[in-house]
Amino acid sequence: MVTKIYEKDDINSIVTLLNEGKVVAFPTDTVYGLAVIYENEEALDALKKSKGRPENKPIPTMVASIEQMKKIAYIDEKAKCLVDAFMPGGFTMILKKKENLPNYITNGLDTVGIRMPDDEFILNLIRLCDKPLLVTSANLSGLQPGNTTEEVLEQLDGRIDAIVKGKPKGTMASTIVDMSTPEVKIIRDGYITKEQIMEVINKYQNNIEK
């Protein structure tokens, strides 16, 4: 496989590749991401293969709007307050999935991880694809994600179909919060701190108790 290199201006060609089920790397607002189109099981298998081994954890879903989130997950008012506070941004939320979501996307789990990136190129890419993307970090399993195009290619050249040139806006992966149960659980620390999250949650709870 030859890994083709694209500029962000080539967005229509990148959309075509994703819609064809190709695996594409691009810089995000956190780290470099590796993406395939949503609801394409063969593309998802190709993404996992490109990283060197099957992923045991489900690949997060990247959306461009809360409307896309609502199509695949249940969002209560408490979760909605976090969406309003931290999305788009370096924030991933685990929610109960809707019944229409294929099991292969969530590895059979009844939850789904969703993120809305604070990056206009990616948001526009998702809009043009007219469906979400499945996005994970751009690296071989067990290695650190690259922070530049060259570093990503050192690991994945010849293993993925294409890469979009650029540099991520950050060096840290997104914060992950599990909102699928009544208890708020911080699964992974990131740009959004536990203190920031709990401040929003406490404000929400105080408002409903009034």
C-alpha positions as CSV (number, residue, x, y, z in Angstrom):
1,M,0.0,0.0,0.0
2,V,1.2,3.5,-0.8
3,T,0.2,6.1,1.7
4,K,-0.8,9.3,-0.2
5,I,-0.1,12.7,1.3
6,Y,-2.8,15.4,1.1
7,E,-3.1,19.1,2.1
8,K,-6.2,20.3,4.0
9,D,-7.3,22.1,0.7
10,D,-7.8,18.6,-0.8
11,I,-10.8,18.1,1.5
12,N,-13.1,16.8,-1.3
13,S,-10.6,14.1,-2.2
14,I,-10.3,13.2,1.5
15,V,-14.1,12.9,1.8
16,T,-14.1,10.6,-1.3
17,L,-11.4,8.4,0.3
18,L,-13.3,8.1,3.6
19,N,-16.6,7.4,1.9
20,E,-14.8,4.6,-0.1
21,G,-13.8,3.0,3.2
22,K,-10.2,4.1,3.3
23,V,-8.1,4.8,6.4
24,V,-7.0,8.4,6.7
25,A,-4.8,10.2,9.3
26,F,-5.2,13.9,10.1
27,P,-4.2,16.4,12.8
28,T,-6.9,17.2,15.4
29,D,-7.3,19.6,18.2
30,T,-5.6,17.1,20.5
31,V,-3.3,14.6,18.8
32,Y,-3.0,13.1,15.3
33,G,-6.1,11.0,14.6
34,L,-6.7,7.9,12.5
35,A,-10.1,7.8,10.9
36,V,-12.6,5.8,8.9
37,I,-16.2,6.5,7.9
38,Y,-19.0,5.5,10.3
39,E,-21.1,2.3,9.7
40,N,-18.5,0.6,7.5
41,E,-17.4,-2.6,9.2
42,E,-14.7,-3.4,6.6
43,A,-13.2,0.1,7.1
44,L,-13.2,-0.3,10.8
45,D,-11.4,-3.7,10.5
46,A,-8.8,-2.0,8.2
47,L,-8.2,0.7,10.8
48,K,-7.6,-1.8,13.5
49,K,-5.3,-3.8,11.3
50,S,-3.3,-0.7,10.4
51,K,-2.5,-0.2,14.1
52,G,-0.9,-3.6,14.4
53,R,-3.5,-5.7,16.3
54,P,-7.2,-5.7,16.9
55,E,-8.3,-3.0,19.3
56,N,-10.0,-4.4,22.4
57,K,-11.6,-1.0,23.2
58,P,-14.2,0.5,20.9
59,I,-13.1,3.3,18.6
60,P,-14.6,6.7,19.6
61,T,-17.2,8.3,17.4
62,M,-16.4,11.9,16.2
63,V,-19.4,14.1,15.4
64,A,-20.0,17.6,14.0
65,S,-23.2,18.4,16.0
66,I,-25.3,17.5,18.9
67,E,-27.9,16.3,16.4
68,Q,-25.5,13.6,15.2
69,M,-24.9,12.7,18.9
70,K,-28.6,12.3,19.5
71,K,-29.0,9.9,16.6
72,I,-26.7,7.3,18.2
73,A,-26.8,8.0,22.0
74,Y,-29.2,8.9,24.8
75,I,-28.3,12.4,26.2
76,D,-30.0,13.4,29.4
77,E,-30.0,16.9,30.8
78,K,-27.0,16.3,33.0
79,A,-25.0,15.1,30.0
80,K,-26.4,17.9,27.9
81,C,-24.9,20.5,30.3
82,L,-21.4,19.0,29.8
83,V,-22.0,19.1,26.0
84,D,-22.8,22.8,26.3
85,A,-19.8,23.5,28.5
86,F,-17.0,21.5,26.7
87,M,-18.0,20.6,23.2
88,P,-16.5,21.2,20.7
89,G,-13.2,20.5,22.5
90,G,-10.9,17.9,23.9
91,F,-13.7,16.1,25.6
92,T,-15.0,12.6,25.0
93,M,-18.3,11.4,26.7
94,I,-19.4,7.8,27.1
95,L,-23.1,7.5,26.8
96,K,-25.7,4.7,26.5
97,K,-26.0,3.9,22.9
98,K,-29.3,3.8,20.9
99,E,-30.6,0.4,19.7
100,N,-29.9,1.3,16.0
101,L,-26.1,1.4,16.6
102,P,-24.4,-1.7,15.2
103,N,-22.7,-3.9,17.8
104,Y,-19.4,-4.0,15.9
105,I,-18.9,-0.2,16.4
106,T,-19.0,-0.6,20.2
107,N,-17.5,-4.1,20.5
108,G,-20.8,-5.4,21.8
109,L,-21.0,-2.8,24.7
110,D,-24.2,-0.9,25.4
111,T,-22.3,2.4,25.5
112,V,-20.5,4.6,22.9
113,G,-17.8,7.2,23.2
114,I,-18.5,10.5,21.4
115,R,-16.3,13.5,20.8
116,M,-16.9,16.8,18.9
117,P,-13.5,18.3,17.9
118,D,-12.7,21.9,18.1
119,D,-11.3,22.0,14.6
120,E,-13.1,23.5,11.7
121,F,-11.4,21.3,9.1
122,I,-12.5,18.1,10.8
123,L,-16.0,19.4,11.5
124,N,-16.4,20.3,7.8
125,L,-15.0,16.9,6.8
126,I,-17.7,15.2,8.9
127,R,-20.4,17.4,7.5
128,L,-19.3,16.7,3.9
129,C,-19.2,12.9,4.6
130,D,-22.7,13.4,5.9
131,K,-22.1,11.0,8.8
132,P,-19.8,10.7,11.8
133,L,-16.2,9.3,11.7
134,L,-14.6,6.6,13.9
135,V,-11.3,8.1,15.1
136,T,-8.5,6.8,17.3
137,S,-4.9,7.9,17.8
138,A,-2.6,7.7,14.9
139,N,0.0,5.2,16.0
140,L,1.0,1.5,16.1
141,S,-0.5,-0.2,19.2
142,G,1.7,0.3,22.2
143,L,3.6,3.4,20.8
144,Q,3.0,7.1,21.3
145,P,1.0,9.1,18.7
146,G,3.1,11.2,16.4
147,N,2.9,15.0,16.7
148,T,3.9,15.7,13.1
149,T,3.2,14.3,9.7
150,E,6.7,12.8,9.6
151,E,6.3,11.1,13.0
152,V,3.0,9.5,12.0
153,L,4.5,8.3,8.8
154,E,7.4,6.7,10.6
155,Q,4.9,4.3,12.2
156,L,2.2,4.0,9.6
157,D,3.6,4.7,6.2
158,G,2.4,1.9,3.9
159,R,-0.2,0.8,6.5
160,I,-2.8,3.5,5.9
161,D,-4.3,4.9,2.7
162,A,-3.6,8.6,3.3
163,I,-2.4,11.3,5.6
164,V,-3.4,15.0,5.8
165,K,-0.4,17.2,6.4
166,G,-0.4,19.4,9.5
167,K,0.3,19.5,13.2
168,P,-2.2,18.8,16.0
169,K,-3.2,21.8,18.1
170,G,-2.2,19.9,21.3
171,T,-0.1,17.1,22.6
172,M,-2.6,15.5,25.0
173,A,-5.5,13.2,24.3
174,S,-9.1,14.2,25.2
175,T,-10.5,13.9,28.7
176,I,-12.9,10.9,28.8
177,V,-16.0,11.0,31.1
178,D,-18.4,8.1,31.6
179,M,-22.0,9.5,31.8
180,S,-23.7,6.2,31.1
181,T,-24.5,5.7,34.8
182,P,-25.8,8.0,37.5
183,E,-22.3,8.4,38.9
184,V,-20.0,10.6,36.9
185,K,-16.7,8.8,36.3
186,I,-13.5,10.3,34.9
187,I,-12.0,7.6,32.7
188,R,-9.0,9.5,31.4
189,D,-7.5,12.9,32.4
190,G,-6.9,15.4,29.6
191,Y,-7.3,19.1,28.8
192,I,-10.6,19.3,30.7
193,T,-10.0,18.8,34.4
194,K,-12.1,16.9,36.9
195,E,-12.6,20.1,38.8
196,Q,-14.0,21.8,35.7
197,I,-16.3,18.9,35.1
198,M,-17.6,18.7,38.6
199,E,-18.2,22.5,38.7
200,V,-20.6,22.1,35.8
201,I,-22.3,19.0,37.3
202,N,-22.7,20.7,40.7
203,K,-24.1,23.8,39.1
204,Y,-26.6,21.6,37.3
205,Q,-27.6,19.7,40.4
206,N,-28.0,23.0,42.4
207,N,-30.3,24.3,39.7
208,I,-32.6,21.3,39.7
209,E,-32.8,21.3,43.5
210,K,-34.0,24.9,43.7
